[in-house]
């Protein structure tokens, strides 16, 4: 089967004018497009009938110009098919290279889903047939083709409100949930809705690098909140702060893997109320706790004591489903919804409608809960194999300092190989681990020990042990 060739659009093709005949003007105009590289090699030219209508000239004039282009080697004629830009142009008319312009190397597609990548769930276990069926269910709905509600699909917001209330004790309804393009947009909207340029925001250090990018982009002042191994951050550091907002990942701090207990969460809520500051809660990895039952979310606790006016809750479907979905949500106090919608409207407008409709069904029909339960068991097994492998091959050299939760582990050591050296050695074997320094702001406290972060969500079970064995050899060599 012959490949389908690109059909060239007439676009801005115009006749050159002057004393030349219309046929010569058209010949010159088409030749200029071809020689200038603006029309692709082997691209199919418009039919003589279509081009004559577009340019308001006779069909004979177009046919004459096309025949002249064929005669001089710029165009090929394929009987019964049409006219095509020649694969090999006349040598005297090849476009000259601009020697002052740097040569741009072609982009190479790099997979971000390699061994030990962070933040990638188990993709092969996702129920693709079910998801495909739900997408197809809504694919032909004409009502979803036009502009949609900025706040998001009502059916999806209703399904999310029931899911979040039941699973995470979030105090919400469809009216105060905003659908976003992933957690990243939710965080952008949340910060922009309460902070002005140069306002201060407390952020865990080390912490989520994508949030640090938002802070830098919007010219906020990042106040580091130092997270200590196995302990977390000191609440007194928060109480002494005059920051306008606090960003935290209380369920599974990323990347140190600590968690905040209920009492600490309540104290933070009272701090926000007293200071009239905002808390932006990123409930990262809350669904995947392996050692204990997850704590109720901070936002829900705040609502129980009537102090939720200064708490926003963000989440994403990337870890519980798949990254390419690019759907998240933001739960805000009812009085704050309109402000957040104004910002979302300016940033992106509404969200993809067919995907939202399919996701609403995926949640309401129970597929999401079943998938999460299945994945929780699988991730717990992967985590245990990972820990056992570290103990076997690097037991005396490194310590796993993150809790038994989520889709990543953080390992620490003192002396010996540097973080960056281990990362680079691993990369040469297509293993993607990340240095802890990657997650640290420049103002973070210096440390004497080393650490790296490894994701295990999308790592096949059978590859964990041999990859840890390889990492151990690279660590010791």
C-alpha positions as CSV (number, residue, x, y, z in Angstrom):
1,X,0.0,0.0,0.0
2,X,1.4,3.4,-1.0
3,X,1.8,6.0,1.8
4,X,-0.8,8.7,2.0
5,X,0.9,11.9,0.8
6,X,0.3,15.4,2.3
7,X,-2.4,17.5,0.5
8,X,-1.1,21.0,0.0
9,X,-3.5,23.8,1.0
10,X,-3.5,26.9,-1.3
11,X,-3.0,29.1,1.7
12,X,-1.6,32.5,0.9
13,X,-0.5,31.7,-2.6
14,X,-1.0,34.8,-4.7
15,X,0.0,35.9,-8.3
16,X,3.0,38.0,-8.5
17,X,1.5,40.7,-10.7
18,X,3.4,42.8,-13.3
19,X,3.5,42.6,-17.0
20,X,3.9,38.7,-17.1
21,X,1.0,36.5,-18.3
22,X,-1.2,35.0,-15.6
23,X,0.3,31.6,-16.4
24,X,3.8,32.9,-15.8
25,X,2.8,34.6,-12.6
26,X,1.3,31.4,-11.3
27,X,4.4,29.4,-12.3
28,X,6.6,31.9,-10.4
29,X,4.4,31.8,-7.3
30,X,4.3,28.0,-7.1
31,X,8.0,27.7,-7.9
32,X,8.8,30.1,-5.0
33,X,6.8,28.0,-2.6
34,X,8.6,24.8,-3.7
35,X,12.1,26.3,-3.8
36,X,11.6,28.0,-0.5
37,X,10.8,24.7,1.1
38,X,7.3,26.0,2.1
39,X,5.5,23.1,0.2
40,X,6.7,19.6,1.2
41,X,8.4,17.2,-1.1
42,X,5.9,14.8,-2.6
43,X,3.1,17.0,-1.4
44,X,0.0,16.9,-3.5
45,X,-0.9,20.1,-5.3
46,X,-4.5,21.3,-5.5
47,X,-6.4,20.1,-8.5
48,X,-6.4,22.5,-11.5
49,X,-10.2,23.0,-11.0
50,X,-9.8,23.9,-7.3
51,X,-6.9,26.2,-7.8
52,X,-8.6,28.0,-10.7
53,X,-11.6,28.7,-8.4
54,X,-9.5,29.8,-5.5
55,X,-7.5,32.3,-7.6
56,X,-10.2,33.4,-9.9
57,X,-8.4,32.4,-13.1
58,X,-9.2,30.0,-15.9
59,X,-8.5,26.3,-15.6
60,X,-6.4,26.4,-18.8
61,X,-4.1,28.9,-17.2
62,X,-3.6,26.6,-14.2
63,X,-3.0,23.5,-16.4
64,X,-0.4,25.5,-18.5
65,X,1.5,26.6,-15.3
66,X,1.4,23.0,-14.0
67,X,2.8,21.6,-17.3
68,X,5.6,24.2,-17.2
69,X,6.4,23.2,-13.6
70,X,6.5,19.5,-14.7
71,X,8.7,20.4,-17.7
72,X,11.3,22.2,-15.5
73,X,11.4,19.4,-12.8
74,X,9.6,21.1,-9.9
75,X,6.4,19.0,-10.2
76,X,5.6,15.4,-11.1
77,X,2.5,14.4,-12.9
78,X,0.9,11.1,-11.8
79,X,-1.9,10.1,-14.3
80,X,-5.2,9.6,-12.5
81,X,-3.8,11.0,-9.3
82,X,-2.7,14.5,-9.8
83,X,0.4,16.8,-9.5
84,X,3.0,16.4,-6.8
85,X,6.1,18.3,-5.7
86,X,9.1,16.5,-7.1
87,X,11.2,14.5,-4.6
88,X,14.3,15.8,-6.3
89,X,14.3,19.4,-7.3
90,X,16.4,20.9,-10.1
91,X,20.0,21.4,-8.7
92,X,20.3,25.0,-9.7
93,X,17.2,26.0,-7.7
94,X,17.8,24.1,-4.4
95,X,17.4,26.5,-1.4
96,X,20.7,27.8,-0.1
97,X,21.7,27.0,3.5
98,X,22.1,30.0,5.8
99,X,25.6,29.5,7.2
100,X,25.0,31.9,10.0
101,X,22.2,29.8,11.5
102,X,23.2,27.1,13.9
103,X,22.3,23.5,12.8
104,X,19.4,22.3,14.9
105,X,19.6,18.6,15.7
106,X,16.4,16.7,15.2
107,X,14.4,16.1,18.4
108,X,14.8,12.6,19.9
109,X,11.7,11.2,21.6
110,X,12.8,10.2,25.1
111,X,10.6,8.0,27.2
112,X,9.9,9.2,30.7
113,X,8.6,5.9,31.8
114,X,11.8,4.0,32.2
115,X,13.1,2.0,35.2
116,X,12.6,3.8,38.5
117,X,10.9,6.9,37.0
118,X,9.1,8.9,39.7
119,X,5.4,9.6,39.6
120,X,4.4,7.0,37.0
121,X,1.9,4.4,38.0
122,X,1.6,0.8,36.8
123,X,0.4,1.5,33.3
124,X,-0.1,-2.0,32.0
125,X,-2.5,-2.9,34.7
126,X,-4.9,-0.1,33.9
127,X,-8.3,-1.4,32.6
128,X,-7.9,-0.1,29.1
129,X,-10.9,-2.0,27.6
130,X,-13.2,-0.5,30.2
131,X,-11.8,3.0,29.6
132,X,-12.0,2.6,25.8
133,X,-15.7,1.5,26.2
134,X,-16.5,4.6,28.3
135,X,-14.7,7.0,25.9
136,X,-16.6,5.4,23.0
137,X,-19.9,5.8,24.9
138,X,-19.5,9.6,24.8
139,X,-17.6,10.0,21.5
140,X,-20.7,10.7,19.4
141,X,-22.4,13.1,21.8
142,X,-22.8,16.3,19.8
143,X,-23.5,18.2,23.0
144,X,-19.9,17.7,24.1
145,X,-18.4,19.2,21.0
146,X,-19.1,22.8,21.9
147,X,-17.8,25.0,24.7
148,X,-18.4,23.6,28.2
149,X,-18.7,24.8,31.8
150,X,-15.4,26.4,33.0
151,X,-15.8,24.7,36.4
152,X,-16.0,21.3,34.8
153,X,-18.5,18.6,33.9
154,X,-21.3,18.5,36.5
155,X,-21.4,14.7,36.3
156,X,-17.7,14.5,37.0
157,X,-17.9,16.9,39.9
158,X,-20.7,15.0,41.5
159,X,-18.8,11.7,41.1
160,X,-15.7,13.3,42.6
161,X,-17.5,14.8,45.5
162,X,-18.9,11.4,46.5
163,X,-15.5,9.7,46.0
164,X,-13.5,12.3,47.9
165,X,-16.0,12.5,50.7
166,X,-16.1,8.7,51.2
167,X,-12.4,8.0,50.7
168,X,-10.6,11.1,52.1
169,X,-13.3,12.8,54.3
170,X,-13.0,15.9,52.1
171,X,-15.8,18.4,52.8
172,X,-17.0,19.2,49.3
173,X,-19.9,19.2,46.9
174,X,-20.1,19.6,43.1
175,X,-20.4,23.4,43.7
176,X,-17.0,23.9,45.2
177,X,-15.0,21.5,43.0
178,X,-13.1,22.8,40.0
179,X,-11.8,20.4,37.3
180,X,-8.3,21.3,36.2
181,X,-5.6,20.1,33.7
182,X,-3.9,18.0,36.4
183,X,-2.6,18.9,39.8
184,X,-0.2,21.4,38.3
185,X,-2.9,23.7,37.0
186,X,-4.8,23.3,40.3
187,X,-1.7,24.5,42.2
188,X,-1.3,27.4,39.8
189,X,-4.9,28.5,40.2
190,X,-4.7,28.1,44.0
191,X,-1.6,30.2,44.4
192,X,-2.7,32.9,42.0
193,X,-6.0,33.2,43.7
194,X,-4.5,34.2,47.1
195,X,-1.0,35.5,46.4
196,X,0.4,38.6,44.7
197,X,3.9,39.0,43.3
198,X,6.5,38.9,46.1
199,X,4.1,37.5,48.6
200,X,5.7,34.8,50.8
201,X,4.7,31.1,50.7
202,X,6.0,28.4,53.0
203,X,7.0,25.2,51.2
204,X,8.5,22.0,52.4
205,X,12.2,21.5,51.6
206,X,13.1,19.3,49.9
207,X,9.8,19.5,48.1
208,X,7.8,19.1,44.9
209,X,9.9,20.7,42.2
210,X,6.9,21.6,40.0
211,X,5.5,23.7,42.8
212,X,8.8,25.5,43.1
213,X,8.5,26.3,39.4
214,X,5.1,27.9,40.0
215,X,6.5,30.0,42.8
216,X,9.4,31.2,40.7
217,X,7.3,31.9,37.6
218,X,4.9,34.1,39.6
219,X,7.6,35.8,41.6
220,X,6.5,34.7,45.0
221,X,9.0,34.4,47.8
222,X,9.7,30.9,48.8
223,X,10.2,30.4,52.5
224,X,11.8,27.0,53.1
225,X,10.2,24.7,55.6
226,X,12.9,22.1,56.4
227,X,11.7,18.5,56.4
228,X,13.7,16.2,58.6
229,X,14.2,12.5,58.1
230,X,11.4,10.4,59.6
231,X,10.1,13.4,61.6
232,X,8.9,15.9,59.1
233,X,9.0,19.6,59.6
234,X,8.9,21.4,63.0
235,X,5.5,23.0,63.6
236,X,7.2,25.8,65.4
237,X,8.8,26.9,62.2
238,X,5.3,27.4,60.8
239,X,4.0,29.2,63.9
240,X,6.8,31.7,63.7
241,X,6.2,32.4,60.0
242,X,4.2,35.4,58.6
243,X,3.9,33.7,55.2
244,X,0.7,34.4,53.2
245,X,0.3,30.7,52.4
246,X,1.6,27.2,53.3
247,X,1.9,24.5,50.7
248,X,2.2,21.0,52.1
249,X,1.9,17.3,51.1
250,X,0.8,15.9,54.5
251,X,-0.2,12.3,53.5
252,X,3.2,11.3,52.0
253,X,5.6,14.2,51.9
254,X,7.4,14.3,48.6
255,X,10.2,13.3,48.5
256,X,11.1,12.6,52.1
257,X,8.1,10.3,52.7
258,X,7.0,11.6,56.1
259,X,3.4,12.1,57.2
260,X,1.5,14.5,59.4
261,X,-0.6,13.1,62.2
262,X,-4.1,14.4,63.0
263,X,-3.0,16.7,65.9
264,X,-0.4,18.4,63.7
265,X,-2.9,19.0,61.0
266,X,-5.3,20.6,63.4
267,X,-2.6,22.9,64.7
268,X,-1.8,24.0,61.2
269,X,-5.5,24.8,60.5
270,X,-5.6,26.9,63.7
271,X,-2.4,28.7,62.6
272,X,-4.0,29.6,59.2
273,X,-7.1,30.9,61.0
274,X,-5.1,33.0,63.4
275,X,-2.8,34.5,60.7
276,X,-5.5,34.7,58.1
277,X,-3.1,32.7,55.9
278,X,-4.0,30.0,53.4
279,X,-3.1,26.3,53.4
280,X,-2.8,24.6,50.0
281,X,-3.1,20.8,50.7
282,X,-1.7,18.5,48.0
283,X,-3.0,15.1,49.0
284,X,-0.2,13.4,47.2
285,X,-0.2,9.5,47.3
286,X,-2.9,9.5,50.0
287,X,-4.5,6.4,48.4
288,X,-1.4,4.2,48.8
289,X,-0.5,3.7,52.4
290,X,0.9,0.3,53.2
291,X,1.8,0.4,56.9
292,X,-1.2,2.1,58.4
293,X,-4.6,3.5,57.6
294,X,-4.4,6.9,56.0
295,X,-5.2,10.0,58.1
296,X,-8.2,12.1,57.2
297,X,-7.3,14.9,54.9
298,X,-6.4,18.3,56.5
299,X,-9.3,20.0,54.7
300,X,-11.8,17.6,56.1
301,X,-10.5,18.1,59.6
302,X,-10.7,21.8,59.2
303,X,-14.3,21.6,58.2
304,X,-15.1,19.5,61.3
305,X,-14.1,22.3,63.6
306,X,-15.5,25.1,61.4
307,X,-12.2,26.4,60.2
308,X,-12.0,25.4,56.5
309,X,-12.3,29.0,55.2
310,X,-8.5,29.1,54.5
311,X,-7.9,25.7,53.1
312,X,-7.7,24.6,49.5
313,X,-7.4,20.9,48.5
314,X,-5.7,19.7,45.3
315,X,-5.5,16.3,43.7
316,X,-4.9,14.5,40.4
317,X,-5.9,11.3,38.6
318,X,-2.4,10.8,37.3
319,X,-1.3,8.3,40.0
320,X,-4.6,6.5,40.5
321,X,-5.2,6.1,36.7
322,X,-2.5,7.3,34.3
323,X,-0.4,10.4,33.6
324,X,-1.6,11.1,30.1
325,X,-5.2,11.7,31.4
326,X,-4.1,15.2,32.5
327,X,-7.1,15.8,34.8
328,X,-7.0,17.0,38.3
329,X,-9.3,18.9,40.7
330,X,-9.2,21.8,43.2
331,X,-11.6,22.0,46.2
332,X,-12.0,25.5,47.5
333,X,-14.3,27.3,50.0
334,X,-17.6,28.2,48.4
335,X,-16.9,32.0,48.6
336,X,-13.6,31.5,46.7
337,X,-15.0,29.5,43.7
338,X,-15.7,32.5,41.5
339,X,-12.2,34.0,42.0
340,X,-10.6,30.6,41.0
341,X,-12.9,30.3,38.0
342,X,-11.8,33.7,36.7
343,X,-8.2,32.5,36.8
344,X,-8.9,29.2,35.2
345,X,-10.8,31.0,32.4
346,X,-7.8,33.2,31.7
347,X,-5.3,30.3,31.9
348,X,-7.1,27.7,29.8
349,X,-10.8,28.0,29.6
350,X,-12.8,24.8,29.9
351,X,-11.5,21.3,30.1
352,X,-11.7,18.4,27.6
353,X,-15.4,17.3,27.6
354,X,-15.4,13.7,26.4
355,X,-12.6,12.7,28.8
356,X,-14.5,14.3,31.7
357,X,-17.7,12.4,30.8
358,X,-15.9,9.1,30.6
359,X,-14.1,9.7,33.9
360,X,-17.4,10.5,35.6
361,X,-18.7,7.1,34.6
362,X,-15.4,5.4,35.5
363,X,-15.8,6.7,39.1
364,X,-19.5,6.4,39.5
365,X,-19.6,2.8,38.2
366,X,-17.0,1.7,40.7
367,X,-14.1,1.1,38.3
368,X,-11.8,3.6,40.0
369,X,-12.2,2.1,43.5
370,X,-11.7,-1.4,42.1
371,X,-8.5,-0.3,40.3
372,X,-7.1,1.6,43.4
373,X,-7.7,-1.5,45.6
374,X,-5.9,-3.7,43.0
375,X,-3.0,-1.3,42.7
376,X,-2.7,-0.9,46.4
377,X,-2.0,-4.6,46.7
378,X,0.4,-4.6,43.8
379,X,2.4,-1.5,45.0
380,X,2.7,-3.0,48.5
381,X,4.2,-6.1,47.0
382,X,6.6,-4.0,44.8
383,X,7.6,-1.9,47.8
384,X,8.4,-5.0,49.8
385,X,10.5,-6.5,47.0
386,X,12.3,-3.2,46.7
387,X,13.1,-3.0,50.4
388,X,14.2,-6.6,50.5
389,X,16.5,-6.0,47.5
390,X,18.1,-3.0,49.1
391,X,18.7,-4.9,52.3
392,X,20.3,-7.8,50.3
393,X,22.6,-5.8,48.1
394,X,23.1,-2.5,49.9
395,X,22.0,-3.2,53.5
396,X,25.1,-1.8,55.2
397,X,25.6,1.1,52.8
398,X,22.2,2.8,52.5
399,X,19.0,3.4,54.5
400,X,15.5,3.8,53.2
401,X,14.2,6.8,55.0
402,X,10.7,7.2,53.4
403,X,7.6,5.6,54.8
404,X,5.9,2.5,53.4
405,X,3.6,4.5,51.1
406,X,3.1,5.9,47.6
407,X,5.1,5.1,44.5
408,X,8.6,6.2,45.5
409,X,11.4,5.4,48.1
410,X,14.1,7.7,49.2
411,X,17.5,6.2,50.2
412,X,20.2,7.9,52.2
413,X,23.9,7.2,52.8
414,X,27.0,9.0,54.1
415,X,30.4,9.1,52.5
416,X,31.3,7.3,49.3
417,X,29.8,8.0,45.9
418,X,28.0,11.4,45.4
419,X,24.3,11.7,44.5
420,X,25.1,13.0,41.0
421,X,27.7,10.3,40.2
422,X,25.3,7.5,41.1
423,X,22.5,9.2,39.0
424,X,24.9,9.5,36.0
425,X,26.1,5.9,36.3
426,X,22.6,4.6,36.5
427,X,21.5,6.8,33.5
428,X,24.2,5.1,31.3
429,X,22.2,1.8,31.9
430,X,18.9,3.5,31.2
431,X,18.0,3.6,34.9
432,X,16.4,6.8,35.9
433,X,17.0,7.7,39.6
434,X,17.0,11.3,40.9
435,X,19.3,13.1,43.3
436,X,17.7,14.6,46.4
437,X,19.3,17.9,45.6
438,X,17.0,18.2,42.6
439,X,14.1,18.8,45.0
440,X,15.9,21.3,47.2
441,X,15.6,25.1,46.9
442,X,18.8,27.1,46.8
443,X,18.1,28.5,50.2
444,X,17.6,25.0,51.8
445,X,19.9,24.0,54.7
446,X,23.1,22.3,53.6
447,X,23.4,18.6,54.6
448,X,26.3,16.3,55.1
449,X,24.6,13.1,53.8
450,X,23.6,11.9,50.3
451,X,20.2,10.6,49.0
452,X,18.4,9.6,45.8
453,X,14.7,9.0,45.0
454,X,13.5,6.0,43.1
455,X,10.0,5.5,41.7
456,X,8.6,1.9,41.5
457,X,5.1,2.3,40.3
458,X,5.7,1.4,36.7
459,X,8.6,-1.0,37.3
460,X,7.7,-4.6,36.4
461,X,7.9,-6.9,39.4
462,X,10.5,-9.2,37.8
463,X,12.8,-6.3,37.0
464,X,13.1,-4.9,40.5
465,X,15.6,-7.3,42.0
466,X,18.1,-7.3,39.0
467,X,17.9,-3.5,38.7
468,X,18.7,-3.0,42.4
469,X,21.5,-5.5,42.0
470,X,22.9,-3.4,39.1
471,X,22.5,-0.2,41.1
472,X,24.4,-1.7,44.0
473,X,27.3,-2.6,41.7
474,X,27.3,1.0,40.3
475,X,27.2,2.3,43.9
476,X,30.2,0.3,45.0
477,X,32.3,0.5,41.8
